[in-house]
């Protein structure tokens, strides 16, 4: 069974089409209209071995906030739908990624319980025109709509671009581990019998 999903979200603020395949890494195409976020989503797809297609636009003439948050919503919904009943998946994933002077660790649980821990501090400046504070909003929206518990911790580092790049790479690698099917797991990995 193919583990993939397509989400279409249209509001007065944004218009998004997002597709993900958890088992096919070929053919990603990302065009969010926010260049820095495109770069991060490309890293996510490449390092997680996901196929990700994103086409979106929004009221970025006002601010990037609405589009970044709504993309987090759509990615969360897509991952949740693609996982289906979550039978046989590892459930947990962890990854640490260095990026020059910084080291970031991501740990997650596909638990059905959305929760975000985000221990990140940035330099006080934008990256190009992008506000690094929006990355937390992206991951908050993702966790709320995927039902995933997500811990993102910066162990050390100070360059905002490096930090965010390490976050997305670690997130991708942790999620890949969690969604992988393990032949030794029958049903879902929970004593409750459900996730």
MOZI-V245122 format. One line per field, one symbol per residue. ss: DSSP state (h for helix, s for strand, l for the rest). psi: psi as a letter, one per 20 degrees, with the letter a starting at -180 (. if undefined). burial: 1 if it has 16 or more other ideal C-beta (glycine too) atoms within 10 Angstrom, else 0. A space follows every 50 residues. Layout:
ss: ???
psi: ???
burial: ???
//
This chain:
ss: lllssssssslllsssssssslllllllssslllhhhhhhhhhhhhhhll ssssssssllllllhhhhhhhhhhhhhhhhhhhlllllsllssssssssl lsssssssslllllssssslllllllsllslllhhhhhhhhhhhhhllss sssssslllhhhhhhhhhhhhhhhhhhhhlsllllllllllllll
psi: ppnrqpppppaihqopppqqpijoiqjqopnijogghggghgggggiilq pppporqalihgqiggggghhgggggggggghicijpiqhgqqqpppqnd iqpqpppqomiioppppnmpprqmqqocjpohhihghghghgghiikppp popogrriogggghghghgggghghgghippoiiopcqmpiijq.
burial: 00111010000001010111110000010101010110111111101111 11110101010001111111111111111101100101111010111010 01111111110101010101010000100111011111111111111111 111100101111111111111111111110000000011000001
//
